[in-house]
Amino acid sequence: MDDAPIRPGQRLYDLVRDEADPDQQHRIQEIVCLTHCMNACNAVAMQRGKTPLLMTQMTPDRETARALLAILDRFGESSDGVVPDSQVPDAIPLVRPLIPPGVSRERTRS
């Protein structure tokens, strides 16, 4: 039996799933953090053709889960993945694009 404590990211994921309506639930995917940090929670919004949006330093509580769902909706409604700072809920302290606009994602292989 595993007696490991529930990680903060898992708590936030569970809360987001609990708060999501059926239309939102099918768009939420769980991933395991590769750095295994025990502090700030992170999430990424991704959609083909849009700049991925990284959200970090979140608290795993119900207010943050609701804020995360709100920003994910705004991300989905945007044409390029950019969510203006004025539309970012206070419960999400840090939001930034993972790949700045204008930077090519293609790599040249030799």
MODELLER restraints for C-alpha pairs under 7 A, 6 or more apart:
rsr = mdl.restraints
at = mdl.atoms
rsr.add(forms.Gaussian(group=physical.xy_distance, feature=features.Distance(at['CA:7:A'], at['CA:38:A']), mean=6.64, stdev=0.5))
rsr.add(forms.Gaussian(group=physical.xy_distance, feature=features.Distance(at['CA:8:A'], at['CA:38:A']), mean=6.89, stdev=0.5))
rsr.add(forms.Gaussian(group=physical.xy_distance, feature=features.Distance(at['CA:8:A'], at['CA:41:A']), mean=6.34, stdev=0.5))
rsr.add(forms.Gaussian(group=physical.xy_distance, feature=features.Distance(at['CA:8:A'], at['CA:60:A']), mean=5.84, stdev=0.5))
rsr.add(forms.Gaussian(group=physical.xy_distance, feature=features.Distance(at['CA:9:A'], at['CA:41:A']), mean=5.02, stdev=0.5))
rsr.add(forms.Gaussian(group=physical.xy_distance, feature=features.Distance(at['CA:9:A'], at['CA:60:A']), mean=6.84, stdev=0.5))
rsr.add(forms.Gaussian(group=physical.xy_distance, feature=features.Distance(at['CA:11:A'], at['CA:60:A']), mean=5.88, stdev=0.5))
rsr.add(forms.Gaussian(group=physical.xy_distance, feature=features.Distance(at['CA:12:A'], at['CA:60:A']), mean=4.37, stdev=0.5))
rsr.add(forms.Gaussian(group=physical.xy_distance, feature=features.Distance(at['CA:12:A'], at['CA:61:A']), mean=6.43, stdev=0.5))
rsr.add(forms.Gaussian(group=physical.xy_distance, feature=features.Distance(at['CA:12:A'], at['CA:65:A']), mean=6.45, stdev=0.5))
rsr.add(forms.Gaussian(group=physical.xy_distance, feature=features.Distance(at['CA:15:A'], at['CA:62:A']), mean=6.11, stdev=0.5))
rsr.add(forms.Gaussian(group=physical.xy_distance, feature=features.Distance(at['CA:15:A'], at['CA:65:A']), mean=5.87, stdev=0.5))
rsr.add(forms.Gaussian(group=physical.xy_distance, feature=features.Distance(at['CA:16:A'], at['CA:65:A']), mean=4.69, stdev=0.5))
rsr.add(forms.Gaussian(group=physical.xy_distance, feature=features.Distance(at['CA:16:A'], at['CA:66:A']), mean=6.93, stdev=0.5))
rsr.add(forms.Gaussian(group=physical.xy_distance, feature=features.Distance(at['CA:17:A'], at['CA:25:A']), mean=6.36, stdev=0.5))
rsr.add(forms.Gaussian(group=physical.xy_distance, feature=features.Distance(at['CA:19:A'], at['CA:65:A']), mean=6.94, stdev=0.5))
rsr.add(forms.Gaussian(group=physical.xy_distance, feature=features.Distance(at['CA:19:A'], at['CA:66:A']), mean=6.59, stdev=0.5))
rsr.add(forms.Gaussian(group=physical.xy_distance, feature=features.Distance(at['CA:20:A'], at['CA:69:A']), mean=6.96, stdev=0.5))
rsr.add(forms.Gaussian(group=physical.xy_distance, feature=features.Distance(at['CA:40:A'], at['CA:56:A']), mean=6.61, stdev=0.5))
rsr.add(forms.Gaussian(group=physical.xy_distance, feature=features.Distance(at['CA:40:A'], at['CA:57:A']), mean=4.32, stdev=0.5))
rsr.add(forms.Gaussian(group=physical.xy_distance, feature=features.Distance(at['CA:40:A'], at['CA:58:A']), mean=5.73, stdev=0.5))
rsr.add(forms.Gaussian(group=physical.xy_distance, feature=features.Distance(at['CA:40:A'], at['CA:59:A']), mean=6.81, stdev=0.5))
rsr.add(forms.Gaussian(group=physical.xy_distance, feature=features.Distance(at['CA:41:A'], at['CA:56:A']), mean=5.89, stdev=0.5))
rsr.add(forms.Gaussian(group=physical.xy_distance, feature=features.Distance(at['CA:41:A'], at['CA:57:A']), mean=5.46, stdev=0.5))
rsr.add(forms.Gaussian(group=physical.xy_distance, feature=features.Distance(at['CA:41:A'], at['CA:58:A']), mean=4.96, stdev=0.5))
rsr.add(forms.Gaussian(group=physical.xy_distance, feature=features.Distance(at['CA:41:A'], at['CA:59:A']), mean=6.49, stdev=0.5))
rsr.add(forms.Gaussian(group=physical.xy_distance, feature=features.Distance(at['CA:41:A'], at['CA:60:A']), mean=6.95, stdev=0.5))
rsr.add(forms.Gaussian(group=physical.xy_distance, feature=features.Distance(at['CA:42:A'], at['CA:55:A']), mean=5.59, stdev=0.5))
rsr.add(forms.Gaussian(group=physical.xy_distance, feature=features.Distance(at['CA:42:A'], at['CA:56:A']), mean=4.34, stdev=0.5))
rsr.add(forms.Gaussian(group=physical.xy_distance, feature=features.Distance(at['CA:42:A'], at['CA:57:A']), mean=6.44, stdev=0.5))
rsr.add(forms.Gaussian(group=physical.xy_distance, feature=features.Distance(at['CA:42:A'], at['CA:58:A']), mean=6.60, stdev=0.5))
rsr.add(forms.Gaussian(group=physical.xy_distance, feature=features.Distance(at['CA:43:A'], at['CA:54:A']), mean=5.99, stdev=0.5))
rsr.add(forms.Gaussian(group=physical.xy_distance, feature=features.Distance(at['CA:43:A'], at['CA:55:A']), mean=5.19, stdev=0.5))
rsr.add(forms.Gaussian(group=physical.xy_distance, feature=features.Distance(at['CA:43:A'], at['CA:56:A']), mean=6.53, stdev=0.5))
rsr.add(forms.Gaussian(group=physical.xy_distance, feature=features.Distance(at['CA:44:A'], at['CA:52:A']), mean=6.69, stdev=0.5))
rsr.add(forms.Gaussian(group=physical.xy_distance, feature=features.Distance(at['CA:44:A'], at['CA:53:A']), mean=5.49, stdev=0.5))
rsr.add(forms.Gaussian(group=physical.xy_distance, feature=features.Distance(at['CA:44:A'], at['CA:54:A']), mean=4.58, stdev=0.5))
rsr.add(forms.Gaussian(group=physical.xy_distance, feature=features.Distance(at['CA:44:A'], at['CA:55:A']), mean=6.12, stdev=0.5))
rsr.add(forms.Gaussian(group=physical.xy_distance, feature=features.Distance(at['CA:45:A'], at['CA:52:A']), mean=5.59, stdev=0.5))
rsr.add(forms.Gaussian(group=physical.xy_distance, feature=features.Distance(at['CA:45:A'], at['CA:53:A']), mean=5.04, stdev=0.5))
rsr.add(forms.Gaussian(group=physical.xy_distance, feature=features.Distance(at['CA:45:A'], at['CA:54:A']), mean=6.63, stdev=0.5))
rsr.add(forms.Gaussian(group=physical.xy_distance, feature=features.Distance(at['CA:45:A'], at['CA:72:A']), mean=6.55, stdev=0.5))
rsr.add(forms.Gaussian(group=physical.xy_distance, feature=features.Distance(at['CA:46:A'], at['CA:52:A']), mean=4.77, stdev=0.5))
rsr.add(forms.Gaussian(group=physical.xy_distance, feature=features.Distance(at['CA:46:A'], at['CA:53:A']), mean=6.74, stdev=0.5))
rsr.add(forms.Gaussian(group=physical.xy_distance, feature=features.Distance(at['CA:49:A'], at['CA:80:A']), mean=6.94, stdev=0.5))
rsr.add(forms.Gaussian(group=physical.xy_distance, feature=features.Distance(at['CA:50:A'], at['CA:80:A']), mean=4.56, stdev=0.5))
rsr.add(forms.Gaussian(group=physical.xy_distance, feature=features.Distance(at['CA:50:A'], at['CA:81:A']), mean=4.76, stdev=0.5))
rsr.add(forms.Gaussian(group=physical.xy_distance, feature=features.Distance(at['CA:51:A'], at['CA:80:A']), mean=6.17, stdev=0.5))
rsr.add(forms.Gaussian(group=physical.xy_distance, feature=features.Distance(at['CA:51:A'], at['CA:81:A']), mean=5.10, stdev=0.5))
rsr.add(forms.Gaussian(group=physical.xy_distance, feature=features.Distance(at['CA:51:A'], at['CA:97:A']), mean=6.32, stdev=0.5))
rsr.add(forms.Gaussian(group=physical.xy_distance, feature=features.Distance(at['CA:51:A'], at['CA:99:A']), mean=6.17, stdev=0.5))
rsr.add(forms.Gaussian(group=physical.xy_distance, feature=features.Distance(at['CA:51:A'], at['CA:101:A']), mean=6.64, stdev=0.5))
rsr.add(forms.Gaussian(group=physical.xy_distance, feature=features.Distance(at['CA:52:A'], at['CA:81:A']), mean=6.55, stdev=0.5))
rsr.add(forms.Gaussian(group=physical.xy_distance, feature=features.Distance(at['CA:52:A'], at['CA:97:A']), mean=5.73, stdev=0.5))
rsr.add(forms.Gaussian(group=physical.xy_distance, feature=features.Distance(at['CA:52:A'], at['CA:98:A']), mean=5.40, stdev=0.5))
rsr.add(forms.Gaussian(group=physical.xy_distance, feature=features.Distance(at['CA:52:A'], at['CA:99:A']), mean=6.62, stdev=0.5))
rsr.add(forms.Gaussian(group=physical.xy_distance, feature=features.Distance(at['CA:53:A'], at['CA:81:A']), mean=6.93, stdev=0.5))
rsr.add(forms.Gaussian(group=physical.xy_distance, feature=features.Distance(at['CA:53:A'], at['CA:95:A']), mean=6.89, stdev=0.5))
rsr.add(forms.Gaussian(group=physical.xy_distance, feature=features.Distance(at['CA:53:A'], at['CA:96:A']), mean=5.81, stdev=0.5))
rsr.add(forms.Gaussian(group=physical.xy_distance, feature=features.Distance(at['CA:53:A'], at['CA:97:A']), mean=4.50, stdev=0.5))
rsr.add(forms.Gaussian(group=physical.xy_distance, feature=features.Distance(at['CA:53:A'], at['CA:98:A']), mean=5.70, stdev=0.5))
rsr.add(forms.Gaussian(group=physical.xy_distance, feature=features.Distance(at['CA:54:A'], at['CA:95:A']), mean=5.65, stdev=0.5))
rsr.add(forms.Gaussian(group=physical.xy_distance, feature=features.Distance(at['CA:54:A'], at['CA:96:A']), mean=5.36, stdev=0.5))
rsr.add(forms.Gaussian(group=physical.xy_distance, feature=features.Distance(at['CA:54:A'], at['CA:97:A']), mean=5.86, stdev=0.5))
rsr.add(forms.Gaussian(group=physical.xy_distance, feature=features.Distance(at['CA:54:A'], at['CA:98:A']), mean=5.85, stdev=0.5))
rsr.add(forms.Gaussian(group=physical.xy_distance, feature=features.Distance(at['CA:55:A'], at['CA:92:A']), mean=6.80, stdev=0.5))
rsr.add(forms.Gaussian(group=physical.xy_distance, feature=features.Distance(at['CA:55:A'], at['CA:94:A']), mean=5.71, stdev=0.5))
rsr.add(forms.Gaussian(group=physical.xy_distance, feature=features.Distance(at['CA:55:A'], at['CA:95:A']), mean=4.54, stdev=0.5))
rsr.add(forms.Gaussian(group=physical.xy_distance, feature=features.Distance(at['CA:55:A'], at['CA:96:A']), mean=6.70, stdev=0.5))
rsr.add(forms.Gaussian(group=physical.xy_distance, feature=features.Distance(at['CA:56:A'], at['CA:93:A']), mean=6.96, stdev=0.5))
rsr.add(forms.Gaussian(group=physical.xy_distance, feature=features.Distance(at['CA:56:A'], at['CA:94:A']), mean=5.36, stdev=0.5))
rsr.add(forms.Gaussian(group=physical.xy_distance, feature=features.Distance(at['CA:56:A'], at['CA:95:A']), mean=6.58, stdev=0.5))
rsr.add(forms.Gaussian(group=physical.xy_distance, feature=features.Distance(at['CA:57:A'], at['CA:93:A']), mean=6.24, stdev=0.5))
rsr.add(forms.Gaussian(group=physical.xy_distance, feature=features.Distance(at['CA:57:A'], at['CA:94:A']), mean=6.46, stdev=0.5))
rsr.add(forms.Gaussian(group=physical.xy_distance, feature=features.Distance(at['CA:58:A'], at['CA:64:A']), mean=6.82, stdev=0.5))
rsr.add(forms.Gaussian(group=physical.xy_distance, feature=features.Distance(at['CA:58:A'], at['CA:91:A']), mean=6.93, stdev=0.5))
rsr.add(forms.Gaussian(group=physical.xy_distance, feature=features.Distance(at['CA:58:A'], at['CA:92:A']), mean=5.70, stdev=0.5))
rsr.add(forms.Gaussian(group=physical.xy_distance, feature=features.Distance(at['CA:58:A'], at['CA:93:A']), mean=6.63, stdev=0.5))
rsr.add(forms.Gaussian(group=physical.xy_distance, feature=features.Distance(at['CA:63:A'], at['CA:91:A']), mean=6.82, stdev=0.5))
rsr.add(forms.Gaussian(group=physical.xy_distance, feature=features.Distance(at['CA:64:A'], at['CA:91:A']), mean=5.19, stdev=0.5))
rsr.add(forms.Gaussian(group=physical.xy_distance, feature=features.Distance(at['CA:64:A'], at['CA:92:A']), mean=6.76, stdev=0.5))
rsr.add(forms.Gaussian(group=physical.xy_distance, feature=features.Distance(at['CA:67:A'], at['CA:89:A']), mean=5.74, stdev=0.5))
rsr.add(forms.Gaussian(group=physical.xy_distance, feature=features.Distance(at['CA:67:A'], at['CA:91:A']), mean=6.23, stdev=0.5))
rsr.add(forms.Gaussian(group=physical.xy_distance, feature=features.Distance(at['CA:67:A'], at['CA:92:A']), mean=7.00, stdev=0.5))
rsr.add(forms.Gaussian(group=physical.xy_distance, feature=features.Distance(at['CA:71:A'], at['CA:88:A']), mean=6.38, stdev=0.5))
rsr.add(forms.Gaussian(group=physical.xy_distance, feature=features.Distance(at['CA:74:A'], at['CA:83:A']), mean=6.59, stdev=0.5))
rsr.add(forms.Gaussian(group=physical.xy_distance, feature=features.Distance(at['CA:75:A'], at['CA:81:A']), mean=5.20, stdev=0.5))
rsr.add(forms.Gaussian(group=physical.xy_distance, feature=features.Distance(at['CA:75:A'], at['CA:82:A']), mean=6.69, stdev=0.5))
rsr.add(forms.Gaussian(group=physical.xy_distance, feature=features.Distance(at['CA:75:A'], at['CA:83:A']), mean=6.05, stdev=0.5))
